Amino acid sequence: MNEYDSKYIGKRVVIIGGGYTSMDCSRTALRLGAKSVKTFYRRDQGDLVILPGELDELKKRKEI
């Protein structure tokens, strides 16, 4: 987010997608105060385009 974007974030955030950007959005939403973040992806977990171990890390931190 840049200085011109609104800093307001809802209590519940939905992310659609399964790549690097969706994982970044999940972390950012939580950092900005979202109470829950849900990520939806239309394919199988094995098709996620993320770094190895990133999904496990996010689950442990309850970010996904």
N, C-alpha and C positions, 0 to 999 in steps of 0.2 A: 504494500500500500504506500502511496506517496502522500505528500502533504495536502493534496487537494481532495483526496478521498475522504469519505465520511468514516469516522472512527467508531460509529455505532455498529454493533454486531448483535444479532438476535440471541436469545437464550438457547434456541435449538437450531442447529445448522445442518443442512443436507448437502453433501458433496456427491456429484455424479461423475464417475470416471475412475480409472484404475491405474493411473500413471504417476510419474514423479510430481506433477503439478497437483494432483488430488491429495497426495500425501502432505505436500507443503501447505495446501489450503487447510487441511485438518489441523495441523500443528498451529498454524496462524490463527485460526478461529478460536482454538482453546486459549492461546496466549492472549487474545484480545477479549476474553471473558465469556465465551460461549459455555453453557453448562453441559451441553451434549452435542456430539458431532456424529452423524451417521454417514457412512460412505456406501454408495450403491454402484455396482459394477455389473454389466450384463453378461460377462463371461465367467468361466471358472477361475478359482483362486490361482491356479497354476498359470493362467494367462496374464496375470498382473505384470505390468512393466515397471518394476521397482527393484531396488538393490537387494541382494540376498540378505535375509535377516531383518529387513526393514518392517515387514508385516508383523513379525513376532515382537519386535520392539514397540510398535504402535499398539499392539494388543496389550502388552504388559503395562503400558502407560495409559491404557484405556482411551486411546485416541481413535480407535476404529472398532 
